[in-house]
Amino acid sequence: MTDKCDVYSFGNILLEVVCLERLENVKRQKFPIEENIDEYLKGSIAPKCWEVFVDVTKRCLQYDPNERPTMGEVEVQLEFAFLLQENADCSKNTNVDDDHYKLVSTTIVDD
């Protein structure tokens, strides 16, 4: 086992956290992640945060271990995503009826 194997496993965990289920490779390659987001989280994820989250997740799941980031890089990117989410939440106008975020991306994860 190597650190890069841990990064790959962590990428799978990141997907499970937002999807609340284990997505088999076949399902991940055919259906956008956005279609499998846990109902509780839908509308709660800021698009810019989602972009960073998906990017780091896809990088963790690269087939070639040399293409995967280090855990330190993953940590930095996830902290950045969290900051983007906090900033988006703080800048939302609470008087607006539409208080949900809309994700317009369609992300397919290839292993």
C-alpha positions in Angstrom: 0.0 0.0 0.0 1.2 3.5 -0.8 0.1 7.0 0.1 -1.4 7.3 -3.4 -3.7 4.3 -2.6 -4.9 6.2 0.5 -5.6 9.2 -1.7 -7.7 7.0 -4.1 -9.6 5.6 -1.2 -10.2 9.1 0.2 -11.6 10.1 -3.2 -14.1 7.3 -2.9 -15.1 8.5 0.6 -15.6 12.0 -0.7 -18.1 10.7 -3.3 -19.8 8.6 -0.6 -20.2 11.7 1.6 -22.1 13.7 -1.0 -24.0 10.8 -2.5 -24.7 8.9 0.8 -24.1 5.7 -1.0 -21.2 3.8 -2.6 -21.3 4.6 -6.4 -20.0 1.6 -8.3 -17.6 2.4 -11.2 -20.2 1.6 -13.9 -22.7 4.0 -12.3 -20.1 6.8 -11.9 -19.1 6.5 -15.5 -22.6 6.7 -16.9 -24.4 9.1 -14.6 -23.3 12.6 -13.5 -22.5 12.8 -9.8 -25.0 15.7 -9.6 -27.8 13.2 -10.2 -26.7 11.2 -7.2 -26.3 13.9 -4.6 -28.0 13.2 -1.3 -31.4 14.9 -1.2 -30.5 16.5 2.1 -27.5 18.3 0.4 -29.1 19.2 -2.9 -29.5 23.0 -3.1 -27.1 23.5 -0.2 -23.8 23.3 -2.1 -22.5 26.6 -3.6 -21.5 26.1 -7.3 -18.0 27.4 -6.9 -17.5 25.1 -3.8 -18.8 22.2 -5.9 -16.3 22.9 -8.7 -13.4 22.7 -6.3 -14.8 19.6 -4.5 -15.4 17.8 -7.8 -12.0 18.7 -9.2 -10.1 17.4 -6.1 -12.3 14.3 -6.0 -11.7 13.5 -9.7 -7.9 14.0 -9.2 -8.0 11.6 -6.2 -9.6 9.0 -8.4 -7.1 9.2 -11.3 -6.2 5.7 -12.5 -2.5 6.6 -12.6 -1.2 7.0 -9.0 1.3 9.6 -10.2 -1.6 11.8 -11.4 -3.2 11.8 -7.9 -2.5 14.7 -5.5 -0.9 14.3 -2.2 -3.1 14.3 0.9 -1.6 17.8 1.7 -2.9 19.1 -1.6 -6.3 17.5 -1.0 -6.5 19.2 2.4 -5.6 22.6 1.0 -8.2 22.2 -1.8 -10.9 21.0 0.6 -10.2 24.0 2.9 -10.5 26.3 -0.1 -13.9 24.7 -1.0 -15.1 25.1 2.6 -14.1 28.8 2.4 -15.9 29.3 -0.9 -19.0 27.7 0.7 -18.8 29.9 3.8 -18.4 33.0 1.6 -21.3 32.1 -0.6 -23.5 31.4 2.5 -22.6 34.7 4.1 -23.3 36.7 0.9 -26.7 35.2 0.3 -29.6 37.6 0.8 -31.8 36.0 3.4 -34.8 38.0 2.2 -34.8 36.1 -1.2 -37.3 33.3 -1.6 -34.9 31.2 -3.6 -32.4 30.2 -1.0 -31.1 27.1 -2.8 -28.0 26.8 -4.9 -28.3 25.3 -8.4 -25.6 23.1 -9.8 -25.6 23.2 -13.5 -22.5 21.1 -14.0 -22.6 17.4 -15.0 -19.6 15.5 -13.7 -18.7 12.0 -14.9 -15.9 10.3 -12.9 -13.7 8.0 -15.0 -11.6 5.6 -13.1 
